[in-house]
Amino acid sequence: MMFDEQQLQKRQPIWAALSDLWLDTELTDLDLERIARVMADSGLSIEVLREIYLIEVAPVVSPNLLGVAGMWTGFDEQWLCTHRLE
């Protein structure tokens, strides 16, 4: 799926926030509140956010949890955007 610049700018914070759900670490309440705030601030519906999570984010970052020592500090946003668009 190709996105114009405006769509990219709207989605990048969402991709970054949702990718944190796939880190090899336990998220704190503050982490979850931050993720929820990004979702709420996006202005997108729950249905669209769910599609972004399932179709745009999970396929890219889910392999992180398959390794012995997955990424735990956070995904690089540039990497995430690049791989998300492939």
N, C-alpha and C positions, 0 to 999 in steps of 0.2 A: 504494500500500500504506500502510495506516495502522498506526501503532505506538503502544502505550501508553507511559506515562512511563518505565517500567522498560526497555522495549525501546529507547526513544530514548537513554536514558543509556548503555546498553550499546553502541549503534551509533555514537553521535556521535564517540567517539575513533577508531573504525575508519574512519568516513567521512573524518575529517580526515587520518588517516595515509595512507590509500589515495589521497586526492586529491593528495597530494604527488607521486605518480608521474606526474601530468599537468602538473606545473609546467614552464615553459619554462626549465629550468635543469638542470645536471648534478647529480645527487644524489651525496653523498659516502658512504663506507662507514658513517659514523656515522648518516647519514640512513636508510640501508637497515636498519641494525641497530635503530634506533628504530622504524621501521615494523614490522619483524619482531617486536619486543618487544610492540608494541601488539596485533598479531595473536595472539601466543602468550598474552598476558595476558587476552585476551578469553574464552578457554575454549571458543571455537566451533570446530567442525570445519573442516578445509580446504575441504570441499565448501560449507559455509555461507559461509565467508569469500570463496570464489570467486564465489558468487552475489551477495554484497554488492558485490563489486568490479564484476562485469559488469552487474548489473541496477540497483543503487542508486547507484553512484558514477560509473562511466565515462560513462553517458549525460549526466550533469550537467556534468562537468568536461572531457570530451574536446574540446569545441569550443575550449578554451583553446589547443590546439596548432595550430589552423587559422588563427589571426590572425598578422599580421606580428610583433607584439610581445605575446606572451601574458603572462599572470600568471606571475611568477617568484618572488615573495616568499612566497606562500602564500595559500590561499583563506580568506576570512573564514568562521569556523565557523558563525556565525549565518546568513550567506548560503547556505552549503552545506546547512545543515539545512532552511532555508526552501525552497530550490529542490529539494532531495531529496524533499520531501513534496508537491510540486505534482503 
